[in-house]
Structures are given as structure tokens and as C-alpha cells.
Amino acid sequence: MYPTKRIDPDRHGPAGLRTFLNIAALWRLSVEEQMALLGIQDVDVFNDWKVHVQAHEAVAIPMEVIERIGCVLSIYGSLVTLFPEERTGDWLRAPNTNSVFGGSSALSMMTSGIFNDLRKVVSYLLGQIYGR
């Protein structure tokens, strides 16, 4: 059996958020879209976190946000497996006829604020890669 590693929000959160911000820039996400993806309501808190992580300073990121970052990283990883990196943002914004999306874009689903919607996009993309 493999040892279970615990996630330390103080250690893993800032690195995850820095990576998230890089992906958000690639996808040209607005601040509102970024906050919705992370489930954050307070722009001042979000801006404070960004300042700290970009300066490589310690900041405690809540586990719920780290889980959402994990979904975004999985979505990004899946998309760069399926498309050239520069097209990943286009796929997110395009209407999708798959029943999972109901004609909406993946980004629309991902920014609904519902954590399970992020997980649905993760599952859909993994299914596309692994043929499920």
C-alpha cells in the first residue's frame, strides 16, 4: 500500500494558486471567472492571496479552494492532451452539444459555483482521453 500524503494548505495552496493564475492567464479568464472557479466571493481576499503567492509568501488557502484548483489543473492537463495548448481556452468557451453541457460551454458549467460541475467537466474530459 502506498503511504498517504496529507495536503498542507500552507505549503501546497500557494503553489497551486500560482499555477492556477498562470492557467487563468492562458485562458484569458476574467477576475469574476477566476473567483467563480475557485468558489471565492470576496475580491479583497482573492487579491490578497494573489499578492502573497506571486511574492512567494505564505498564505493559507482553504482545502475547498485547493480541491477546486485540483479540478482546474486536471481540466488543463486533459485539454493539453487533446488540443494544442493555445486552443484550450477556445474549447472552454465554445458551445458544446454533449449532453453533459446541454449546449452551454464548459466554462459556463465550470463557473456555476457548484463544485460538482467542475468534477463533471473533469470526468467528461478524462472519458474523452480514456474512451469511457
Disulfide bonds with the S-S distance in Angstrom:
none
